[in-house]
Amino acid sequence: MLGGSGGGVASASGRPLLLRPLFLLQLTEYLAFPSPKLPPPPLPK
């Protein structure tokens, strides 16, 4: 179980750190290069 995805602790601690930059990167790319195929990303209100 622990060796499945590089260790539970590593993936659990790294997940929040990876999701935020990824969301910001996708949001920046969408604002810079809007694609008619993709719906607008959900913005936190």
ZIFEN-V723439 format. One record per backbone hydrogen bond with DSSP energy under -1.0 kcal/mol. NH is the residue of the N-H (numbers start at 0). CO is the residue of the C=O. E is the energy in kcal/mol with one decimal. If there is no record, write none. Layout:
NH|CO|E ; NH|CO|E
//
This chain:
6|1|-1.0 ; 10|6|-2.1 ; 11|7|-2.3 ; 12|8|-2.4 ; 13|9|-2.0 ; 14|10|-1.4 ; 17|13|-1.7 ; 18|14|-2.4 ; 19|15|-1.4 ; 21|17|-1.5 ; 22|18|-2.5 ; 23|19|-2.4 ; 24|20|-2.5 ; 25|21|-2.5 ; 26|22|-2.6 ; 27|23|-2.5 ; 28|24|-2.6 ; 29|25|-2.3 ; 30|26|-2.3 ; 31|27|-2.4 ; 32|28|-3.2
//
